[in-house]
Amino acid sequence: MRPRRPAAGRLEGAALLLAGAALLTLLGLALTGGLHENDLLGLLREWGPVTALVAFALACLVAGLRAATRRAIDVPARPPLRPIRWWAVAAAFAAVVTATWAGVSWLLGVAAPNDGPARLEAIKTGLAIGAGTGAAIALLFTARRQWLSERSQAHTEVDTTERRVSEMYAKAADQFSTDQDAVVRLAGLYALERLAQDYAAHRPAVVNLICAYLSSAAPAAGRTLGVRAGRAETRPPSPRKDKQVRLAAQEVLTNHLRPVADTRERPTDPRFWPDTDLDLAGAALTDFDFRRCRVRSARFTGTRFEGDSTFFLARFAEVSFTGARFTGATTFDSARFDGAARFEEVHFTGDVVFSGASFAQKVSFQRARFLGDARFNRVSWPFATFRGAFFGGQAEFIATDTGTDLSAAVSGTAP
């Protein structure tokens, strides 16, 4: 079934048909002698201005109705290029003929009937008016052609850039795969970093790829897992080289998650990647330094933090450490949790410090294990539960806000 034309389109077509019929009627009367020259001049002098105003008003009405009835979803982001319609060419030709005819007729009416040179000049001037009208219309068509050429060039440049960026991403991701030498993987990692820095639209993909590598490159059972273009692979172990690449990947992420360059609160670092989401579930992170980093969301479910870890002054909109294991000293000193924060079944082998931390919502440490000392001094939270938690060392809650549930918590020697 053919789509129905909108009302505005039918109105436009009707107006064009009426205008064409009127012009053809006048032309036919003039050619057949049914309308003499003096009658034409009289009609032009008497009804010419009124007719022009009426035509202009109708054109404005048609354009307004088209704009008012056009639906937003019908306008694509890149409207397709359309050739000039036949009625536009016909209208331009009719405008040139009409301007020439009107100019000659009006000037001949002004000139004396017996003044041959004046009437000749009137004809020349009328023809010049028609030529000027044609030149103006030709200028409009030329401007349209230039606009189309520039538009096509802009689209070509955008497509070329997107294709080049996609090729760079594919090449860097291939270098970053674990079947490559450590030097090649590092080159691919830094190429991905540069790509994400220069093209913000590709940052989520780059961050996800690095997170996937850290989550799958953890050594396990004498083999090392890797990632190649989003596919998990295995390769023979090379602990020293794998650790070097993992540490570099950690550094790439954390370097771009700090909104300020140093402790002096200088202007925002241009390398900062805002609104970043981290998914490091199941990753193995070594000496993880997340100081002053800011992320929109982070997922550390089941993550293993080997060595000392610091989250000093870190800021999370949403974070989960459920089931995470920390083997060294850990600090969340002055960290800020603006949304949901989960620490269920987290395991701290060394000392842990939450002093000065701030939680905007209730936080759960249910069944958490603190084998070393745990300090929760001057912590701000609306409510915290430690049901089933185990404290193997000293636990401090000095100057901490009320709303702490320590029921069923156990302290003593780790079994």
C-alpha positions as CSV (number, residue, x, y, z in Angstrom):
1,M,0.0,0.0,0.0
2,R,1.4,3.4,-1.0
3,P,1.9,5.9,1.9
4,R,-0.5,8.7,2.0
5,R,0.8,12.2,1.5
6,P,0.5,14.6,4.5
7,A,-2.1,17.4,4.3
8,A,0.7,20.0,4.0
9,G,2.1,18.3,0.9
10,R,-1.4,18.2,-0.7
11,L,-1.9,21.8,0.1
12,E,1.4,22.7,-1.5
13,G,0.6,20.8,-4.6
14,A,-2.8,22.5,-4.9
15,A,-1.3,26.0,-4.5
16,L,1.3,25.2,-7.2
17,L,-1.4,23.9,-9.6
18,L,-3.5,27.0,-9.1
19,A,-0.6,29.3,-9.7
20,G,0.4,27.4,-12.9
21,A,-3.2,27.4,-14.1
22,A,-3.5,31.2,-13.6
23,L,-0.3,31.8,-15.5
24,L,-1.2,29.5,-18.3
25,T,-4.7,31.2,-18.6
26,L,-3.1,34.7,-18.9
27,L,-0.6,33.5,-21.4
28,G,-3.3,31.8,-23.5
29,L,-5.5,34.9,-23.5
30,A,-2.5,37.0,-24.6
31,L,-1.6,34.7,-27.4
32,T,-5.1,34.3,-28.8
33,G,-5.9,37.9,-28.7
34,G,-8.6,37.6,-26.1
35,L,-6.7,40.0,-23.9
36,H,-5.2,43.1,-25.5
37,E,-2.1,44.8,-24.4
38,N,-3.9,47.8,-22.8
39,D,-6.0,45.3,-20.9
40,L,-2.9,43.6,-19.6
41,L,-1.3,46.8,-18.6
42,G,-4.5,47.8,-16.8
43,L,-4.7,44.6,-14.9
44,L,-1.0,44.8,-13.9
45,R,-1.4,48.3,-12.7
46,E,-4.6,47.6,-10.8
47,W,-4.1,44.1,-9.5
48,G,-0.4,43.5,-9.7
49,P,0.6,44.6,-6.2
50,V,-2.4,42.9,-4.6
51,T,-1.8,39.7,-6.5
52,A,1.9,39.7,-5.4
53,L,0.9,40.2,-1.8
54,V,-1.7,37.4,-2.0
55,A,0.8,35.1,-3.6
56,F,3.4,35.9,-0.9
57,A,0.9,35.3,1.8
58,L,-0.1,32.0,0.4
59,A,3.5,30.9,0.1
60,C,4.1,31.8,3.8
61,L,0.9,30.0,4.8
62,V,2.0,26.8,2.9
63,A,5.5,26.9,4.4
64,G,4.1,27.5,7.9
65,L,1.6,24.6,7.6
66,R,4.4,22.3,6.4
67,A,6.6,23.3,9.4
68,A,3.8,22.9,11.9
69,T,2.6,19.5,10.6
70,R,6.0,17.9,10.1
71,R,6.7,15.3,12.7
72,A,10.1,15.4,14.5
73,I,10.7,11.7,13.9
74,D,10.4,12.2,10.2
75,V,13.6,14.3,10.2
76,P,16.6,12.1,10.2
77,A,19.9,13.1,11.7
78,R,21.4,13.1,8.2
79,P,18.6,14.0,5.7
80,P,19.1,12.3,2.4
81,L,20.3,14.4,-0.5
82,R,17.4,15.2,-2.8
83,P,17.6,16.3,-6.4
84,I,15.9,19.5,-7.4
85,R,12.2,18.8,-8.0
86,W,10.7,19.5,-11.4
87,W,8.3,22.1,-10.1
88,A,11.2,24.1,-8.6
89,V,12.8,24.4,-12.1
90,A,9.4,25.2,-13.6
91,A,8.8,27.8,-10.9
92,A,12.2,29.4,-11.5
93,F,11.5,29.6,-15.3
94,A,8.0,31.0,-14.7
95,A,9.5,33.6,-12.3
96,V,12.0,34.7,-15.0
97,V,9.3,34.9,-17.6
98,T,6.9,36.7,-15.3
99,A,9.5,39.2,-14.2
100,T,10.5,40.0,-17.8
101,W,6.9,40.3,-18.9
102,A,5.9,42.4,-15.9
103,G,8.9,44.7,-16.3
104,V,8.5,45.2,-20.1
105,S,4.7,45.7,-19.8
106,W,5.0,48.2,-16.9
107,L,7.8,50.2,-18.6
108,L,5.9,50.3,-22.0
109,G,2.9,51.6,-20.1
110,V,4.9,54.4,-18.7
111,A,6.6,55.3,-22.0
112,A,4.7,57.5,-24.5
113,P,3.0,55.5,-27.2
114,N,4.7,57.6,-30.0
115,D,8.2,57.7,-28.4
116,G,10.0,55.0,-30.2
117,P,13.4,55.3,-28.5
118,A,11.8,55.4,-25.1
119,R,9.8,52.3,-25.8
120,L,12.9,50.6,-27.1
121,E,14.7,51.5,-23.8
122,A,11.7,50.2,-21.9
123,I,12.0,46.9,-23.6
124,K,15.7,46.7,-23.0
125,T,15.2,47.6,-19.3
126,G,12.5,45.0,-18.9
127,L,14.7,42.3,-20.5
128,A,17.5,43.4,-18.1
129,I,15.1,42.9,-15.2
130,G,14.4,39.4,-16.4
131,A,18.1,38.7,-16.9
132,G,18.7,39.9,-13.3
133,T,16.0,37.7,-12.0
134,G,17.5,34.7,-13.8
135,A,20.9,35.5,-12.5
136,A,19.6,35.7,-8.9
137,I,17.9,32.3,-9.3
138,A,21.1,30.9,-10.9
139,L,23.0,32.2,-7.9
140,L,20.7,30.3,-5.6
141,F,21.2,27.1,-7.5
142,T,25.0,27.7,-7.4
143,A,24.9,28.2,-3.6
144,R,22.8,25.0,-3.2
145,R,25.3,23.1,-5.3
146,Q,28.2,24.5,-3.2
147,W,26.4,23.6,0.1
148,L,25.8,20.1,-1.2
149,S,29.5,19.8,-2.1
150,E,30.6,20.9,1.3
151,R,28.1,18.7,3.0
152,S,29.3,15.7,1.1
153,Q,32.9,16.6,1.9
154,A,32.1,16.8,5.6
155,H,30.4,13.4,5.6
156,T,33.3,11.9,3.7
157,E,35.7,13.3,6.3
158,V,33.6,11.9,9.1
159,D,33.4,8.5,7.5
160,T,37.1,8.4,6.8
161,T,37.9,9.4,10.4
162,E,35.5,6.7,11.8
163,R,37.0,4.1,9.5
164,R,40.6,5.1,10.5
165,V,39.7,5.0,14.2
166,S,38.1,1.6,13.9
167,E,41.2,0.3,12.1
168,M,43.4,1.7,14.9
169,Y,41.3,0.1,17.6
170,A,41.3,-3.3,15.9
171,K,45.1,-3.2,15.4
172,A,45.7,-2.1,19.0
173,A,43.3,-4.7,20.4
174,D,45.2,-7.4,18.3
175,Q,48.5,-6.2,19.8
176,F,47.1,-6.3,23.3
177,S,46.1,-10.0,22.9
178,T,47.9,-12.5,25.1
179,D,49.4,-14.4,22.2
180,Q,51.8,-11.5,21.7
181,D,55.1,-10.7,23.3
182,A,54.9,-8.4,26.4
183,V,56.5,-5.6,24.5
184,V,53.9,-5.8,21.7
185,R,51.1,-6.0,24.3
186,L,52.4,-2.9,26.0
187,A,52.5,-1.1,22.7
188,G,48.9,-2.1,22.1
189,L,47.9,-1.0,25.5
190,Y,49.4,2.5,25.1
191,A,47.9,2.7,21.6
192,L,44.5,2.0,23.1
193,E,45.1,4.6,25.8
194,R,46.0,7.3,23.2
195,L,42.9,6.3,21.2
196,A,40.6,6.7,24.2
197,Q,42.2,10.0,25.1
198,D,41.8,11.5,21.6
199,Y,38.3,10.0,20.9
200,A,36.0,10.1,23.9
201,A,33.3,8.0,22.1
202,H,35.7,5.0,22.2
203,R,36.6,5.3,25.9
204,P,34.0,2.9,27.2
205,A,35.1,0.2,24.7
206,V,38.8,0.7,25.7
207,V,38.0,0.7,29.4
208,N,36.0,-2.5,29.0
209,L,38.8,-4.2,27.0
210,I,41.4,-3.3,29.7
211,C,39.1,-4.5,32.4
212,A,38.5,-7.7,30.5
213,Y,42.2,-8.3,30.3
214,L,42.8,-7.7,34.0
215,S,39.8,-10.0,34.9
216,S,41.0,-12.8,32.6
217,A,44.8,-12.5,32.8
218,A,45.0,-13.6,36.5
219,P,47.4,-16.6,36.8
220,A,45.6,-19.7,37.8
221,A,46.5,-23.4,37.8
222,G,49.8,-22.9,35.9
223,R,48.1,-21.2,33.0
224,T,47.5,-17.6,32.1
225,L,44.2,-16.5,30.6
226,G,44.0,-13.7,28.1
227,V,41.7,-11.8,25.9
228,R,41.8,-11.2,22.2
229,A,39.2,-8.9,20.7
230,G,36.7,-9.9,23.4
231,R,37.4,-13.7,23.3
232,A,39.0,-15.5,26.2
233,E,42.1,-17.5,25.3
234,T,44.8,-19.4,27.1
235,R,48.6,-19.4,26.7
236,P,51.6,-20.8,28.5
237,P,52.4,-18.9,31.7
238,S,55.0,-16.1,31.8
239,P,54.5,-14.6,35.3
240,R,57.0,-11.8,35.1
241,K,55.9,-10.5,31.8
242,D,52.2,-10.9,32.6
243,K,52.7,-9.0,35.9
244,Q,54.4,-6.2,34.0
245,V,51.6,-5.8,31.5
246,R,48.9,-6.1,34.3
247,L,50.7,-3.3,36.3
248,A,50.8,-1.1,33.3
249,A,47.1,-1.7,32.6
250,Q,46.2,-0.8,36.2
251,E,48.3,2.4,35.9
252,V,46.6,3.3,32.6
253,L,43.2,3.1,34.2
254,T,44.0,4.9,37.5
255,N,45.9,7.7,35.7
256,H,42.8,8.7,33.8
257,L,40.4,8.5,36.8
258,R,41.9,11.3,38.8
259,P,40.1,14.6,38.3
260,V,42.9,16.7,39.8
261,A,46.6,16.4,39.2
262,D,47.9,16.7,42.7
263,T,47.0,17.5,46.3
264,R,47.0,21.3,45.7
265,E,43.6,21.0,44.0
266,R,44.8,22.3,40.7
267,P,42.4,22.5,37.7
268,T,41.0,19.3,36.4
269,D,43.5,17.1,34.6
270,P,42.7,17.0,30.9
271,R,43.5,13.3,31.0
272,F,40.6,12.6,33.3
273,W,37.9,10.3,31.9
274,P,34.6,11.2,33.5
275,D,31.6,8.9,34.0
276,T,33.7,5.8,33.8
277,D,32.3,2.4,34.7
278,L,34.8,-0.3,35.9
279,D,34.0,-4.0,35.9
280,L,36.9,-5.7,37.5
281,A,35.0,-8.7,38.9
282,G,37.3,-11.6,39.5
283,A,40.4,-9.7,38.6
284,A,43.8,-10.1,40.3
285,L,45.2,-6.6,41.1
286,T,48.7,-6.1,42.5
287,D,49.5,-3.1,44.8
288,F,46.4,-1.4,43.6
289,D,46.7,2.4,43.9
290,F,43.2,4.0,43.6
291,R,44.0,7.2,45.4
292,R,41.9,10.2,44.5
293,C,40.2,8.3,41.7
294,R,36.6,9.0,40.8
295,V,34.3,6.6,38.9
296,R,30.6,6.4,38.3
297,S,30.4,2.7,39.2
298,A,32.8,0.0,40.0
299,R,32.4,-3.7,40.4
300,F,35.1,-5.6,42.4
301,T,33.1,-8.7,43.1
302,G,35.4,-11.6,43.9
303,T,38.5,-9.5,43.1
304,R,41.8,-10.4,44.6
305,F,43.9,-7.5,45.8
306,E,47.5,-8.7,46.3
307,G,49.9,-6.5,48.2
308,D,48.9,-3.2,49.7
309,S,45.9,-1.4,48.3
310,T,44.8,2.2,48.8
311,F,41.6,3.9,48.1
312,F,42.5,7.2,49.9
313,L,40.1,10.0,48.9
314,A,38.5,7.8,46.2
315,R,35.0,8.6,45.2
316,F,32.4,6.1,44.1
317,A,28.9,6.8,42.9
318,E,28.2,3.0,43.2
319,V,30.5,0.2,44.2
320,S,30.5,-3.5,45.2
321,F,33.4,-5.3,46.9
322,T,31.3,-8.4,47.7
323,G,33.6,-11.4,48.1
324,A,36.7,-9.5,47.4
325,R,40.0,-10.6,49.1
326,F,42.7,-8.1,50.3
327,T,46.0,-9.8,51.2
328,G,47.9,-6.7,52.4
329,A,47.3,-3.5,54.2
330,T,44.2,-1.6,52.9
331,T,43.1,1.9,53.4
332,F,39.8,3.6,52.5
333,D,40.8,6.6,54.5
334,S,38.5,9.7,53.6
335,A,36.9,7.7,50.8
336,R,33.5,8.9,49.7
337,F,30.6,6.6,48.7
338,D,27.8,8.6,47.1
339,G,25.6,5.7,46.4
340,A,25.2,2.0,47.2
341,A,28.3,0.3,48.7
342,R,28.5,-3.4,49.4
343,F,31.2,-5.2,51.4
344,E,29.5,-8.5,52.1
345,E,31.8,-11.5,52.7
346,V,34.9,-9.3,52.0
347,H,38.1,-10.7,53.4
348,F,40.9,-8.5,54.8
349,T,44.0,-10.3,55.7
350,G,46.0,-7.3,56.8
351,D,45.0,-4.1,58.6
352,V,42.2,-2.0,57.1
353,V,41.4,1.7,57.7
354,F,38.1,3.3,56.9
355,S,38.7,6.4,59.1
356,G,37.1,9.6,57.8
357,A,35.1,7.7,55.1
358,S,31.6,8.9,54.2
359,F,28.7,6.7,53.1
360,A,25.6,8.4,51.7
361,Q,23.5,5.2,52.0
362,K,23.5,2.3,54.4
363,V,26.4,-0.1,54.0
364,S,26.6,-3.8,54.7
365,F,29.7,-5.7,56.0
366,Q,27.8,-8.9,56.7
367,R,30.0,-12.0,57.1
368,A,33.1,-9.9,56.4
369,R,36.4,-11.1,57.9
370,F,38.9,-8.7,59.4
371,L,42.0,-10.7,60.3
372,G,44.1,-7.7,61.1
373,D,43.2,-4.4,62.9
374,A,40.1,-2.6,61.6
375,R,39.6,1.1,62.2
376,F,36.3,2.8,61.5
377,N,37.0,6.1,63.3
378,R,35.0,9.3,62.4
379,V,33.1,7.4,59.7
380,S,29.8,8.9,58.5
381,W,27.0,6.6,57.5
382,P,23.2,6.5,58.0
383,F,23.4,2.8,59.0
384,A,25.9,0.0,58.8
385,T,25.5,-3.7,59.6
386,F,28.2,-6.1,60.6
387,R,26.0,-9.2,61.1
388,G,28.1,-12.3,61.1
389,A,31.4,-10.4,60.7
390,F,34.6,-11.6,62.3
391,F,37.2,-9.3,63.8
392,G,40.6,-11.1,64.4
393,G,42.4,-8.0,65.6
394,Q,41.5,-4.7,67.2
395,A,38.3,-3.0,66.0
396,E,37.9,0.7,66.6
397,F,34.7,2.8,66.1
398,I,35.8,6.1,67.7
399,A,33.6,9.1,67.0
400,T,31.6,7.2,64.4
401,D,28.0,8.1,63.8
402,T,25.3,6.1,65.4
403,G,23.5,3.4,63.4
404,T,26.1,0.6,63.6
405,D,24.7,-2.9,64.0
406,L,27.4,-5.2,65.5
407,S,24.9,-7.9,66.5
408,A,26.2,-11.4,65.8
409,A,29.7,-10.0,65.1
410,V,32.5,-12.2,66.4
411,S,35.9,-11.1,67.7
412,G,38.8,-13.4,68.6
413,T,41.3,-15.6,66.9
414,A,40.7,-16.6,63.4
415,P,39.9,-20.3,63.1
